[in-house]
Amino acid sequence: MQKHISESVEFLNNRGFESPEIGIILGTGLGQILNEVEITSEVSYNHIPNFPTATVEFHQGKLVYGTLAGKKVVLMQGRFHLYEGYTLNDVTFPVRVMKELGIKKLLVSNASGAINLNFKKGEIMLIDDHINLQGGSPLAFKGVEQMGERFVDMSAPYDQAMSIKIEAIAKEKNIRLHKGVYVSVVGPQLETRAEYRYLKIIGADAVGMSTVPEVIVANHLSVPVAAVSVITDECDPENLKPVDIEDIIAMAGKAEPDMITIFTELIKSL
């Protein structure tokens, strides 16, 4: 794996990806922050040696480098999921590459469904903790100890200092920001009524199909991480209606300006 990472990093360095300070992973329908970036270089995933290729039609599949709020950033426009047939190592490979490029902090966004019915569509949740229901770990491979501590502590997987700043920004900008527990499942099917009840019982506030593997690897690499979920649907098992993917994308777009404000102001403060 280290050889593959080095090959990817060398390729990106040769295309101007020089010492980014902050990595950003953009979730479903959350690409408009690129309008705020002074782009220096961008490369399609399928051109980067050893990179997986995004297969979901609404994921663009580009790695973008530039300046945002005065900081050098590298952004993943489109991420990888287990439900596309990738392994956990595939899903998290870009995080390892971004670390090798030089990032000191990682910001993650995703679209999720509200298990906590106090959360409404179009609102944002700061991820305070998570539950991994993806059935595996991106650290469960031979030789992992050569890349970081094997038994990674996960008592506080989300960086407290950045989370406090995000809450302060939301308050200052009058953005309704919830805080809660994100549960990651495999997908791609949505949950049944019984599954939503189960997720509520075990303590989840929002459910999605991403983020947790990347956060585990960021912790493995000692990269502080902060993450926000855009609430795109409400998962009430007693009044469950069929989910419209186009509506999910529209809801992500509705909440995106608030997410952009939070990330931009946070990056200014780092």
C-alpha positions in Angstrom: 0.0 0.0 0.0 2.8 2.4 0.8 4.2 2.0 -2.7 0.8 2.8 -4.2 0.4 5.9 -1.9 3.9 7.1 -2.9 3.1 6.7 -6.6 -0.2 8.7 -6.3 1.6 11.4 -4.3 4.4 11.8 -6.8 1.9 12.1 -9.6 -0.1 14.8 -7.8 3.1 16.7 -6.8 4.0 16.8 -10.4 0.6 18.4 -11.1 1.0 21.2 -8.6 -0.5 19.6 -5.5 2.1 21.2 -3.2 1.8 20.9 0.6 -2.0 21.4 1.2 -2.8 22.2 4.8 -6.4 21.0 4.9 -8.2 18.1 3.2 -11.9 18.3 2.5 -14.2 15.4 1.5 -17.4 16.5 -0.1 -20.6 14.4 0.3 -23.5 13.8 -2.0 -24.8 17.0 -3.5 -22.2 19.1 -1.7 -19.9 20.4 -4.4 -20.7 24.1 -4.5 -17.9 25.0 -2.1 -15.6 24.7 -5.1 -17.0 28.1 -6.2 -15.2 29.6 -3.2 -11.9 27.9 -4.1 -9.2 29.6 -6.1 -8.4 26.4 -8.1 -4.7 25.8 -9.0 -5.0 22.2 -10.3 -7.6 19.5 -10.6 -7.3 15.8 -11.7 -10.0 13.2 -12.4 -9.7 10.2 -10.2 -9.3 7.9 -13.1 -6.0 9.7 -14.1 -4.4 9.3 -10.6 -2.3 6.1 -10.3 -3.9 3.5 -7.9 -7.0 5.7 -7.2 -10.5 4.1 -7.3 -13.0 5.7 -9.7 -16.3 7.1 -8.5 -19.2 5.1 -10.0 -22.2 7.0 -8.6 -23.6 9.3 -11.2 -24.0 12.3 -8.9 -20.4 12.1 -7.7 -18.0 14.0 -9.9 -14.8 12.1 -9.2 -12.1 14.8 -9.1 -9.3 15.8 -6.7 -9.0 19.6 -6.6 -6.2 21.7 -5.2 -6.3 25.4 -4.5 -6.8 28.2 -2.0 -9.8 28.6 0.3 -10.0 31.3 3.0 -6.3 31.9 2.6 -5.3 28.2 3.2 -4.0 25.6 0.7 -6.6 22.9 0.4 -7.2 19.6 -1.4 -10.8 18.6 -2.0 -12.3 15.3 -2.9 -15.3 16.1 -5.2 -16.9 12.7 -5.0 -16.0 10.0 -2.5 -16.0 6.2 -2.6 -18.5 3.8 -0.9 -18.6 0.2 0.1 -21.9 -0.1 -1.8 -20.0 0.6 -5.1 -18.1 -2.7 -4.6 -15.0 -1.1 -3.1 -13.0 -2.4 -0.1 -12.5 -0.3 3.0 -8.9 0.1 1.9 -10.2 1.6 -1.4 -12.6 3.9 0.3 -9.9 5.3 2.6 -7.0 5.3 0.2 -7.5 9.0 -0.7 -7.2 10.0 3.0 -3.8 8.3 3.2 -2.7 10.1 0.0 -3.9 13.5 1.4 -1.9 12.9 4.6 1.2 12.1 2.5 0.6 15.2 0.5 0.8 17.2 3.8 -2.6 17.9 5.2 -2.7 18.7 8.9 -6.6 18.7 9.3 -9.4 16.9 7.6 -13.0 18.2 7.1 -15.7 15.8 6.1 -19.3 16.4 4.9 -22.1 13.9 4.1 -25.8 13.7 3.4 -27.7 11.7 5.9 -31.2 10.8 7.1 -32.5 12.0 10.5 -33.2 9.2 13.0 -33.6 11.9 15.7 -37.0 13.4 14.6 -36.1 16.8 16.2 -33.8 17.2 13.1 -35.5 18.4 10.0 -34.6 18.2 6.3 -32.3 21.0 5.2 -30.6 21.3 8.6 -27.1 20.5 9.6 -25.7 18.2 12.3 -22.2 18.4 13.7 -21.0 14.8 14.2 -19.9 14.3 17.8 -19.5 10.6 17.7 -20.3 7.6 15.4 -21.3 4.0 15.2 -19.7 1.7 12.7 -22.2 -0.8 11.2 -20.3 -1.3 8.0 -19.1 -4.8 9.1 -15.4 -4.2 9.0 -12.5 -1.9 9.7 -10.1 -0.1 7.3 -7.3 -0.9 9.7 -7.9 -4.7 9.6 -5.0 -5.7 7.2 -1.6 -7.2 7.5 1.1 -4.6 8.1 -1.2 -1.8 9.4 1.2 -1.3 12.3 3.9 0.0 9.8 1.6 2.9 9.0 0.4 3.9 12.4 -0.8 2.5 15.8 -2.7 -0.8 15.2 -5.0 -0.3 18.2 -6.3 3.2 17.5 -8.0 4.9 20.4 -11.5 6.1 19.3 -12.7 7.7 22.6 -12.8 11.1 20.8 -12.6 10.5 17.0 -13.8 14.1 16.2 -11.4 16.9 17.1 -12.9 18.9 20.1 -11.2 22.2 19.2 -12.6 22.3 15.7 -16.0 21.2 16.9 -16.1 24.0 19.4 -15.2 26.5 16.7 -17.9 25.1 14.4 -20.6 25.5 17.1 -19.4 29.1 17.7 -19.5 29.9 14.0 -23.0 28.5 13.7 -24.2 30.6 16.6 -22.5 33.7 15.2 -24.0 33.2 11.8 -27.5 32.2 13.0 -27.2 28.7 11.5 -29.3 26.0 13.1 -26.8 23.4 14.0 -27.6 20.1 15.8 -25.0 17.8 17.4 -25.3 14.1 17.4 -24.2 10.6 16.6 -23.8 9.4 13.0 -24.3 5.7 12.2 -22.7 4.4 9.0 -24.3 1.4 7.2 -23.3 -0.4 4.0 -26.3 0.5 1.8 -27.1 1.2 -1.0 -30.7 0.2 0.0 -32.4 2.6 2.4 -33.5 1.2 5.8 -36.7 -0.6 6.7 -39.0 0.7 9.4 -37.6 -2.0 11.8 -34.0 -0.9 11.0 -34.8 2.7 11.7 -36.3 1.7 15.1 -33.1 -0.3 15.8 -30.8 2.6 14.9 -32.7 4.9 17.2 -32.5 2.3 20.1 -28.7 2.0 19.7 -28.2 5.8 20.0 -28.0 7.1 16.4 -29.2 10.6 15.5 -28.5 10.3 11.7 -27.7 7.5 9.3 -25.6 7.4 6.1 -23.3 5.2 4.1 -20.0 6.9 4.4 -17.6 9.0 6.6 -16.8 6.5 9.3 -14.0 4.6 7.4 -12.3 7.9 6.5 -12.5 9.2 10.1 -11.0 5.9 11.4 -8.1 6.2 9.0 -7.6 9.9 9.9 -7.4 8.9 13.5 -4.9 6.2 12.6 -2.8 8.8 10.9 -3.2 11.3 13.8 -5.0 13.8 11.5 -7.6 15.8 13.5 -11.0 15.6 11.8 -14.3 17.4 12.0 -17.4 16.3 10.2 -20.9 17.6 9.4 -24.0 15.9 8.1 -26.6 17.7 6.0 -30.0 16.2 6.9 -31.7 15.3 3.6 -34.6 13.1 4.8 -36.5 12.3 7.9 -36.6 8.6 8.9 -39.8 8.3 10.9 -40.7 4.5 11.0 -44.3 5.3 11.9 -44.8 7.5 8.9 -42.3 6.2 6.4 -42.6 7.3 2.8 -40.6 6.2 -0.2 -37.4 8.2 -0.6 -36.8 10.2 -3.7 -33.0 10.4 -4.5 -33.6 13.7 -6.4 -35.3 15.1 -3.3 -32.2 14.1 -1.3 -29.9 15.9 -3.7 -32.3 19.0 -3.6 -32.2 19.0 0.2 -28.4 18.8 0.2 -28.4 21.8 -2.1 -30.7 23.7 0.2 -28.5 23.3 3.2 -25.2 23.6 1.4 -24.8 27.4 1.8 -24.7 27.0 5.6 -22.2 24.2 5.3 -20.0 26.3 3.1 -20.2 29.2 5.6 -19.2 26.8 8.4 -16.3 25.3 6.6 -15.0 28.6 5.2 -15.1 30.4 8.6 -13.5 27.3 10.2 -10.7 27.2 7.7 -10.0 31.0 8.3 -9.6 30.3 12.0 -7.2 27.3 11.6 
